[in-house]
Amino acid sequence: MPVRAGGLMPEHEPKRCPRCGNDFECRLGTIHRCQCVDIMLGDDMRESIAATYDDCLCRACLLELAETPTRATTSQARRVSRYHGQTKD
């Protein structure tokens, strides 16, 4: 089993998506088998997700966010960053 700081990391962990509330299984311990591994997100969208949610999102939400147009994604990431007191150049 993989190890991380503070203890063992389970290979599969049941989670609830903080965006939609659906249950899913996170496979961070075997990332190549995780539901998120093949979803491509831009840097701005990843920053926005990290600033908005404190845990993994389900595949359906990630796919929906991956289809968000780039311009809207960039604006959203800036709004979220300002809200959390971070500055963007």
C-alpha positions as CSV (number, residue, x, y, z in Angstrom):
1,M,0.0,0.0,0.0
2,P,1.4,3.5,-0.9
3,V,2.6,5.7,2.0
4,R,2.1,9.4,2.4
5,A,3.1,11.8,5.2
6,G,1.1,11.1,8.3
7,G,0.2,7.5,7.5
8,L,-0.9,5.0,4.9
9,M,-2.9,6.0,1.8
10,P,-5.7,3.7,0.9
11,E,-5.7,2.5,-2.7
12,H,-9.5,3.2,-3.0
13,E,-11.4,5.6,-1.0
14,P,-15.2,6.2,-1.1
15,K,-15.9,9.9,-1.5
16,R,-18.8,12.3,-2.1
17,C,-18.4,14.9,-4.7
18,P,-18.4,18.4,-3.1
19,R,-19.8,19.9,-6.3
20,C,-22.9,17.6,-7.0
21,G,-23.1,15.3,-4.0
22,N,-22.8,12.1,-5.9
23,D,-20.8,9.2,-4.4
24,F,-17.7,7.9,-6.2
25,E,-14.5,5.9,-5.6
26,C,-11.2,7.8,-5.6
27,R,-8.2,5.7,-6.6
28,L,-5.4,8.0,-5.7
29,G,-3.4,5.0,-4.5
30,T,-3.6,3.5,-8.0
31,I,-3.9,6.8,-10.0
32,H,-3.7,5.1,-13.4
33,R,-7.0,3.4,-12.5
34,C,-8.7,6.5,-11.1
35,Q,-11.8,8.0,-12.7
36,C,-10.1,11.3,-13.3
37,V,-6.8,10.2,-14.9
38,D,-7.8,10.8,-18.5
39,I,-9.7,14.1,-18.1
40,M,-7.7,17.1,-19.4
41,L,-8.2,20.4,-17.6
42,G,-6.4,23.7,-18.2
43,D,-4.2,25.3,-15.6
44,D,-6.9,28.0,-14.9
45,M,-9.6,25.4,-14.4
46,R,-7.4,23.3,-12.0
47,E,-6.6,26.4,-10.0
48,S,-10.3,27.3,-9.8
49,I,-11.3,23.8,-8.7
50,A,-8.5,23.8,-6.0
51,A,-9.6,27.2,-4.7
52,T,-13.3,26.3,-4.7
53,Y,-13.4,22.7,-3.4
54,D,-11.4,20.9,-0.7
55,D,-11.6,17.4,-2.2
56,C,-11.8,15.4,-5.4
57,L,-14.7,16.0,-7.8
58,C,-16.6,13.1,-9.5
59,R,-15.9,12.2,-13.2
60,A,-19.2,13.8,-14.3
61,C,-18.4,17.2,-12.8
62,L,-14.8,17.1,-14.1
63,L,-16.0,16.3,-17.6
64,E,-18.6,19.2,-17.4
65,L,-15.9,21.6,-16.2
66,A,-13.5,20.4,-18.9
67,E,-16.0,21.5,-21.5
68,T,-16.1,25.1,-20.1
69,P,-14.8,27.6,-22.7
70,T,-11.3,28.9,-22.0
71,R,-12.3,32.5,-21.7
72,A,-15.0,31.7,-19.1
73,T,-12.6,29.4,-17.3
74,T,-10.0,32.1,-17.0
75,S,-12.5,34.7,-15.7
76,Q,-13.8,32.2,-13.2
77,A,-10.3,31.3,-11.9
78,R,-9.5,35.0,-11.4
79,R,-12.7,35.6,-9.5
80,V,-12.1,32.7,-7.2
81,S,-8.5,33.7,-6.6
82,R,-9.5,37.3,-5.7
83,Y,-12.1,36.0,-3.3
84,H,-9.5,33.9,-1.5
85,G,-7.1,36.9,-1.2
86,Q,-4.7,35.7,-3.9
87,T,-3.5,38.0,-6.7
88,K,-3.2,37.0,-10.4
89,D,-1.0,38.8,-12.9
